[in-house]
Amino acid sequence: MSDTIKYTSDNGYTGVLYGQSSLAIYNPDGTESMHTGSRNINTYEELVRVVDEHPKFMEMLRKVAESESKE
């Protein structure tokens, strides 16, 4: 895959698929929230789903980290 696919959600997050396997998701303020060089998604529709669900994913990670720190 050589084309770049970009999507900005109503939630303010922007996702970009580029290169052979890169995925980047940016916070509403433009800072990078997540970046990976390995991905399982390759279509615009899949990118939309991941970006739309990103705030829930980040909240889940926050809760896991919080519970781990209490142990």
C-alpha positions, 0 to 999 in steps of 0.5 A: 500500500503506497497511498495515504488514507486520512480521516478526521472524526467528529470527535476531533481525532485524525487517523492516517494510514501510510506506507506498507504498515504505518498507522498514526492517530493524532489528538484534536490538538494535533499531537500524536496519540498513537503510532504503529509500524504494524497494522491490521487495517488497510481500508478507509472504512476500517480507519473510520471505525478505529478513529471513531473508537479511539477515545474509548480505547484510550480511556480503557488504557487509562483505566488499566494503567490506573488499576495496575498502579494500585496493585 
